[in-house]
Amino acid sequence: MNGLDFERPILELERKIEELKSFTSDKRIDLTSEINKLEDKLDKLKKDIYANLTPWQRVQIARHPQRPYTLDYINAIMSDFLEIHGDRSFSDDLALIGGLAKIDKIKIMVLGHQKGRDIKENLKRNFGCAHPEGYRKSLRLMKLAEKFDLPIVVFIDTPGAYPGIGAEERGQAQAIALNLREMVKIATPIVVTIIGEGGSGGALGIGIGDRICILENAYYSVISPEGCASILWRSSTKAPEAAKALKLTAADLLNMGIVDEIIPEPLGAAHKNPAKTALSVKEVILKHLGALLNISKANLLKARYEKFRRIGVVGE
């Protein structure tokens, strides 16, 4: 698969190394020294490039088609997953999934956005853009978790809620607003992790939690860079400038107090080593669950309310 534009020097060097290795094997000529030098150069190049990514480049990584999705994390770090379907009102939204699971020995309710790997699956999952019934289903599952005293683990990865006419007719804005109100009052620990795209109300609709974590190359924003650029500059080609202005990177969000922790990704981003990324995500989730499960329900709800009231406060 072709890499992103800024990854071209890396891909070219990797291709050269593979050619030398193939030549060594075919011609039985020892080029170990040259290969080692190129591999050292490759390692340095990767570190230089990924240590100096622009906000727009991080957005591109967050959208990478090989990046791990919600089901990938569930399968990698959880067991006994039992998916629960439907909102008991209209239908089952496959763009937003959820169900019962275990992480280590802790029984949880897990939910999150799910994208597809190919066109057929993306159409099935609506490219991770949930309908109102998806948000109603997620609230039903969270209420169920509260009833049975189960902590909730949330994965966010969506460009935004689906903006189609049908979704608006079925109350998209009301469904998201209801989730925001109710999630503040759900009396059980909620740990949220942004694993890819965190777009607008579509992300926030399941994003109220006691701990908000974000992967190093994920983003969280009130609007997509392209949407912002179209409004401010009347051109989506200004998306890189918009990405910088929106302060949507993990580092920006941590600095502003919107997220609580950045989860580091392997060199080359999460899609280069999904297994290692999943273990890092698991470690962070377990750490926060361990702390939250020891807090009384009253103090949990008070701290959650105060956490979100602090966001956006400007000091001069």
Secondary structure, DSSP 8 states (H G I E B T S, - for coil): ----GGGHHHHHHHHHHHHHHHHHHHHT---HHHHHHHHHHHHHHHHHHHHT--HHHHHHHHT-TTS--HHHHHHHH-EEEEE----SSS---TTEEEEEEEETTEEEEEEEE---SSHHHHHHHGGG---HHHHHHHHHHHHHHHHTT--EEEEEEES-S--SHHHHHTTHHHHHHHHHHHHTT--S-EEEEEEEEEEHHHHHTT---SEEEEETT-EEESS-HHHHHHHHTS-GGGHHHHHHHHT-BHHHHHHTTS-SEEE---TT-GGG-HHHHHHHHHHHHHHHHHHHTTS-HHHHHHHHHHHHHHTT----
